[in-house]
Amino acid sequence: MKLDRRAALKLLGSELVFARLCEPVARAAKLAGIQSPVSTRPMLDYHLTDVTRQAGVDFLHVCGGDTGKKYILETTGSGAAFFDYDNDGWLDIFLVNGSRLGGFPAGQVPTNRLFRNNRDGTFTDVTARAGLGRAGWGQGVCIGDYDNDGYEDLFVTYWGEDVLYHNNGDGTFTDVTHRAGVAGAPFRWSTGSAFVDYDRDGHLDLFVTHYVKFDLRTALDPGSNPYCVYRGLAVNCGPKGLIVEKNSLYHNNGDGTFADVTAKAGIDRAIGGFGLGVLTGDFDNDGWPDIYVSCDTTPSLLFLNNHDGTFREEGALRGVAYGETGQEQAGMGVAAADIDGKGCLDILKMNFSDEFPNLYINSGKAIFNDLGQSAGVHRYGNLVGWGCGFFDPDNDGHPDIFYVNGHVYPELNRIQANVTYRQPRVLYRNLGNGKFDDVSAELGSVVTFPSTGRGCVFGDFNNDGAVDILINNQNSPPSLLRCETTNHNRWINLKLVGVKSNRSAIGARVVCEAGGLRQIDEVRSGGSYISQNDLRIHFGLGEAHVVDLLQVSWPSGTVDIWRKLPTNRFLKLREGGEMKLLI
């Protein structure tokens, strides 16, 4: 094709503009150490596309200042949720919003938002009709059907009183917080949360983490002490130097109310910490749910279930309290998967800059070793990691790792340093041999473009068999990343419904065997960074056209088994052996 002089000049000009636009992206990627694709690597057979605008997810997150942050309250951002609030088989979106110290003009106060899935790749804002337009310093979110009426309920944490919304089943929600008894203290700072049936009585209980004791009236200004200085800059104070918090556990009474059993269950006997992420799972394979808490600059906590309504904290003993060399770390987001096919859950934990993510490999019975370096996930040490997860974008049956980043000090923009405020995302491909390969650059700007990610969740919002990603970016619009595969790998997606067990089937473990590959996963509330993934379980199956075995171990103790199932299906599995197509 020949170009005339005018067309050639126009093309050259557009390339120069594009090059200038890419300069900050290239700088952030360079500082992070993200390299251009290596030509000898196998080509990825999927891609991610940011479809936020075309999907109609019109939302702006607010959390303090974007050029400076006076207090730590402005740094933590908020979570997100993929969940099917209207039971139509399609994932809807809930985004938590924050606030700002200076307040807002009348009519411009930011609120949480609910977007209903239109089943055509777009969403409609139904916040007002649903009754979910609450303002405040919103933090995290988790879901679960606490009253077993067949509709997923919503719990939102705050700096201030937390909120429990009952799903009325008609597209609306009712605030039942005070009746249920889960508001917490008026000025307590709650962060991560998860519904969990810790006593397996068929009713979902509630676990809540708390960050620091914080009061605006007594909060110190930036630069006030050594904990308020970073690389010579006066920055917001904490969490070091502030007062640690403890966690809360509420027992479901089965009548719409909860009782605070923090002391009775032994949760308050653990040392205090700066709690952020919550991860539930049966880490010691004894059939009872355990609870892991990711803590910021204090040892992380692992509460093992004693089967009698109490827990014992053994994070240090089990190898998940500290970093690889025994150092305290600034933990944020957390996720679990069986990455090596041994039949036990491993743990991924995000940390602060000048640290690396932890990849705690479970050698069985909840004995862990941090093998992040040998596994290849220590590629970046200058990123601040938040939301994270294991997901299988190419459906090869091996869970990959994706996480989002963003610093807590926007003041870094004033200096030239090897860290930046806005930071790229990271994606590691699971090679199936205990090793991971960094493929961030291969996916282009949808991953490498610097952002301020916080909450990050995974779910197949368009029901095409590929797991998508939703990110709540601090002081920015969200990112809805649609995953599209270019291979012919198979998959199966499962919605579990409890009968004797809690209706959400939270805590159920699924074993899937297909094509010689054995995978496990659990239905889980909460996780990532103060967020909620799709409750459905997705397994990539590679080239297998038949699922040889599907086994569900329900919290009630019931075990159901199905054999020789077709693939590329959305199935609803009901406790007791019933199976039917979901959509």
C-alpha positions, -999 to +999 in steps of 0.1 A: +000+000+000+014+034-010+009+065+012+008+101-002+028+128+016-002+140+037-011+104+048+025+097+056+028+128+078-005+120+095+007+084+103+041+097+116+023+122+138+000+096+153+030+073+160+047+102+178+016+109+199+013+072+207+050+071+217+045+100+241+014+085+256+033+053+262+062+070+280+047+068+316+037+032+309+071+023+297+088+040+327+066+022+352+071-011+334+108-006+333+110+003+370+090-028+378+113-049+357+087-060+332+105-073+301+093-075+265+081-109+253+108-135+247+105-149+212+112-184+222+082-187+245+051-205+234+025-180+223-004-174+247-037-188+235-059-163+252-061-125+255-075-100+280-095-070+268-106-041+290-144-038+283-153-015+312-168+013+291-186-008+266-200-029+294-215+002+310-198-002+343-199+035+351-182+040+385-155+061+400-139+050+432-129+076+458-104+071+486-087+102+500-064+123+479-047+112+446-016+135+449-011+132+487-026+112+515-026+127+550-038+096+569-035+058+565-073+057+562-069+071+526-046+043+514-064+009+517-090+014+489-120-009+485-131-044+474-153-057+447-177-087+442-189-109+414-222-125+425-255-135+411-279-115+433-310-123+412-304-160+406-306-158+368-273-176+362-253-145+353-228-127+374-236-092+386-211-066+399-209-049+433-183-022+439-174-007+473-167+030+475-148+051+499-147+088+509-126+119+512-115+139+542-128+172+528-163+160+521-183+165+489-208+190+474-245+182+478-256+154+455-220+143+447-213+119+476-199+087+463-217+054+472-213+017+467-228+005+434-246-026+421-247-034+384-271-060+370-259-082+342-280-077+310-267-111+296-254-094+265-220-082+277-234-050+293-246-040+328-272-017+342-268+004+374-296-008+398-281+006+430-311+029+438-337+002+432-317-023+452-313+000+482-275-003+483-265+033+478-246+038+511-218+063+515-188+062+539-153+048+542-162+015+526-136-012+527-144-049+519-173-072+508-182-108+511-214-127+502-233-157+515-269-169+521-268-165+559-306-173+563-307-202+537-336-187+517-319-192+484-306-157+478-271-145+484-268-118+511-242-091+512-218-079+540-198-047+537-170-036+560-162+000+569-141+023+590-172+027+612-201+003+615-203-026+591-234-034+572-253-067+566-278-065+537-305-092+535-314-101+499-352-100+496-353-120+464-371-093+444-341-073+434-339-053+466-319-055+498-327-046+534-302-033+560-306-058+589-273-050+606-285-040+640-312-066+642-285-093+633-260-079+657-230-076+634-225-038+632-194-037+654-182-006+671-190+028+656-154+038+649-137+004+645-119-003+613-130-035+596-114-048+564-116-084+553-145-106+559-159-141+551-190-161+557-179-195+570-198-224+586-171-231+612-192-255+633-209-272+603-244-267+616-258-256+583-258-219+591-232-195+579-212-177+605-192-145+599-155-137+604-142-101+602-107-087+604-097-053+617-068-032+607-057-005+632-072+015+660-077+048+642-093+081+653-092+112+631-091+134+663-058+120+674-042+109+641-006+121+636+004+142+606+028+130+579+064+132+590+056+132+627+078+102+636+101+077+618+071+056+609+057+086+589+087+089+565+094+069+534+125+075+512+129+109+527+093+119+521+069+129+548+040+104+544+010+092+563+017+074+595+013+036+601+006+009+604+038+006+624+036+029+654-002+025+656-022+002+679-029-033+666-064-048+664-079-083+668-104-103+647-141-109+653-161-141+649-199-141+649-219-173+653-252-176+634-280-184+658-302-197+630-329-170+635-315-141+616-292-130+645-256-135+653-237-138+686-202-125+691-181-156+700-147-141+695-136-149+730-155-182+733-140-195+701-104-186+711-100-160+683-090-133+708-062-153+723-041-147+692-017-119+693-030-086+678-021-076+643-029-053+614-054-076+597-064-071+560-071-102+538-091-132+549-089-167+534-109-197+545-102-233+535-096-267+549-058-264+550-052-295+570-076-318+551-096-328+582-130-318+568-133-286+589-128-250+577-098-231+589-091-193+586-060-175+575-055-137+581-030-117+561-015-091+584+003-058+575+039-056+591+028-081+618+029-119+617+000-134+597-023-157+615-036-192+608-066-203+629-070-241+628-104-255+636-106-277+667-140-293+657-156-281+689-164-245+682-129-233+690-097-225+671-060-225+678-037-200+661-006-217+646+006-194+618+043-195+630+043-232+637+028-240+603+051-217+583+027-190+571+033-162+596+065-148+581+085-145+549+110-169+535+138-158+558+117-153+589+109-116+585+076-099+592+059-087+560+032-063+550+006-088+539-025-077+519-044-100+494-046-138+498-057-167+476-056-205+477-053-233+451-037-267+448-010-257+423+009-290+423-020-315+423-011-329+458-047-326+470-041-298+495-045-261+494-015-238+489-016-201+498-006-170+478+000-138+498+007-103+485+031-079+502+046-044+502+074-030+480+109-042+488+093-076+496+081-104+474+048-124+473+047-155+493+038-188+477+033-211+507+033-247+494+013-271+516+032-303+520+002-319+537-017-314+570-011-276+569+027-277+570+039-250+546+071-239+529+075-206+512+087-216+477+080-183+460+116-178+448+121-213+435+087-213+418+096-181+399+071-156+415+098-133+430+102-115+397+092-081+411+103-067+445+093-031+441+055-035+437+028-032+464+005-061+458-032-061+467-060-082+451-048-116+438-060-149+427-054-182+410-073-186+377-070-207+346-074-183+316-063-209+290-083-238+306-052-260+306-060-273+341-031-255+358-040-224+378-021-193+369-015-163+391-027-127+386-024-098+410-028-060+410-005-034+424-004+002+435+016+021+461+002+038+491+023+070+488+013+093+459+040+116+471+064+093+452+055+111+420+075+141+433+108+122+432+128+099+409+128+065+425+128+029+416+092+027+427+062+045+414+027+053+428+008+037+399+021+003+391+016-025+365-003-057+371+014-091+370+004-124+354+024-157+359+016-188+338+017-221+356+040-244+337+026-275+354+059-285+371+058-263+402+073-233+382+057-201+369+066-180+339+060-142+338+038-135+308+027-100+318+043-083+288+028-107+263-007-095+273+001-059+266-011-027+282-041-043+298-016-058+323+014-035+320-004-001+321+003+014+356-028+016+378-039+018+415-054-016+419-069-028+452-099-052+451-096-079+424-120-107+417-125-136+392-156-150+375-170-157+341-194-128+337-204-135+301-207-173+305-184-181+276-162-206+295-133-183+302-128-166+336-128-128+336-113-103+360-128-073+378-106-047+395-116-018+418-089+008+412-083+034+439-095+069+428-101+057+393-127+038+373-128+000+377-113-024+351-135-052+337-111-075+318-128-100+295-108-132+288-111-148+254-094-181+245-081-190+211-076-227+218-100-256+220-094-265+256-125-277+276-139-267+309-167-272+334-184-247+357-202-257+388-228-240+410-233-259+443-265-258+463-265-271+499-295-288+515-283-301+549-253-278+544-256-241+541-275-231+509-244-213+495-224-246+499-196-225+513-169-248+525-177-276+501-147-292+485-148-304+449-125-330+433-124-331+395-106-358+375-103-355+337-077-364+312-053-378+338-054-345+358-068-343+393-078-309+406-095-296+438-112-264+448-136-251+475-166-228+475-153-198+494-167-165+507-143-135+508-106-138+497-084-119+474-080-084+489-112-078+509-133-090+479-156-117+467-150-141+437-177-159+419-190-187+442-192-210+412-162-233+407-145-234+373-121-261+362-101-259+330-098-294+316-073-292+288-083-314+258-104-338+279-139-342+265-152-361+295-150-355+333-141-389+346-150-381+382-166-353+401-168-356+438-183-331+463-176-333+500-203-311+516-199-294+550-226-317+564-204-347+557-224-359+527-203-370+497-218-370+462-200-385+432-208-382+395-189-399+367-185-395+329-198-360+326-198-339+294-176-308+293-181-272+284-212-271+306-226-249+334-240-274+360-260-270+392-251-297+417-276-301+446-265-318+478-279-354+477-268-362+441-291-341+419-275-325+389-289-303+361-279-276+336-276-242+352-280-222+319 
